[in-house]
Amino acid sequence: MRCVEVRAGRPYEVFIGRGLMDAAGGMIVEALGGTRMAAILTDDTVAPLYLVDALYGARVEQALSESGLRTCRFAMPHGEAHKTLATWEKMLAFLSEQGMTRADAVVALGGGVPGDVAGFAAACYQRGVDLVQIPTTLLAMIDSSVGGKTGVDLGGLKNQVGAFHQPRLVLIDPDALSTLPAATLSDGAAEAVKYGVLGDTELFERLSRGGWTEDAEWVIERCVFHKAALVAADELDRGSRQLLNLGHTLGHAIEKCSGFRFSHGQAVAVGMIYAARIARSMGLCGPEVEADIAAALTAGGLPLSAPYGAAELAAALCGQTGRFFTAFANGQAVCDTQVNVTAEDTTVQLHLRDTDFQPLGAYNEDWQALLCTELQQAFSALTADDAADFFHLQFWHVNLWGPGSALPVPRLEILFE
């Protein structure tokens, strides 16, 4: 069994080993002490596999009961479409109906969606109860179960409502991977490749060769180690932890454009390819970087492109953040905004000047619609069906309140992947 410590504000351990589901009860009792009840929150895909009436036997629920814990369970409908406030509210109502107290614990069992929603319920129920994550997909094992990000989608926008709520314990059983369809396993491979791109050459090379499931425990441990290090350095995601967003800015736009027919992993894979093209166009890397990433993603059974043009993706980006973007094509501003540019290290800030920008009204829907239209017009010269052209663009995040300013000062900041 392998163990990675996450040195968050309240440290906890991530255990990785085959057969851990059958040992979950004893490990939870040891880690949490006087817990009396464990509320298993999952989805209707996972529940038949691991609970008492399971085809594969009484796994998690039986393990908890045999350790003296009273159990109850709630299975939400599966899929991103149900990662909503309505589902979260039903979870909270269920916990209340079961008489759950702060001496009890939520056990999040499943992939990224039930893990995120269950974690958010644990964060909010009675102002916070203990949380144990038992991820059953590769994506959840190496990413979403570690780090304390919980939440739900809102208005078609991903993760708009949530909280940081670190688990007390994470139990990863690689045997669960044998239950996954190939497409679901590939989803997680995208996140694993991401860690390789961020600096783990050995991991990247292993993933590029394919057949990595033979070394699943090692791959999971390496990914969790990197995630834990970034969480320890930046628990609230205000600095270096944002490296984990590689591929996700454009990935979220692809998910939205597809109506979530592109899975999260598929979208992130394409997002990483586009990020490499953006970086190449900015002179930050050579063309071999994209080729190397493409090879690793292909070995994982992941796509390298999406059928959405620059205008569609730009519109989705505006909606995804709820803020505004302007863009540069071939070094020239495509919106008629005059700027002063200063660069320091990898951060570029632009300060608006001599414009008729209305900062006090900029958050209303009319302004957002207007800017979105301007972006679409600006991108009209690009080939609409060739999203590869997207790498010519640099997006800038608008923060309308400049630091230390008594008045609203528009400030533009580069949004790196």
Secondary structure, DSSP 8 states (H G I E B T S, - for coil): -EEEEE-SSS-EEEEE-TTGGGGHHHHHHHHHSS--EEEEEEETTTHHHHSTT-TT-S-HHHHHHHTT-EEEEEEE--SGGG-SHHHHHHHHHHHHHTT--TTSEEEEEESHHHHHHHHHHHHHGGG--EEEEEE-SHHIIIIITSS-EEEEEETTEEEEEEEE---SEEEE-GGGGGGS-HHHHHHHHHHHHHHHHTT-HHHHHHHHTS-GGGGHHHHHHHHHHHHHHHHHH-TTSSSGGGGGGTTHHHHHHHHHHTTT-S-HHHHHHHHHHHHHHHHHHTTSS-HHHHHHHHHHHHHTT--S--S--HHHHHHHHHHHHSS-EEEEETTEESSS--EEEEEETTEEEEEE-S----GGGTTSHHHHHHHHHHHHHHGGGS-TT-GGGGGGEEEEEEESS-TT-SS---EEEE---
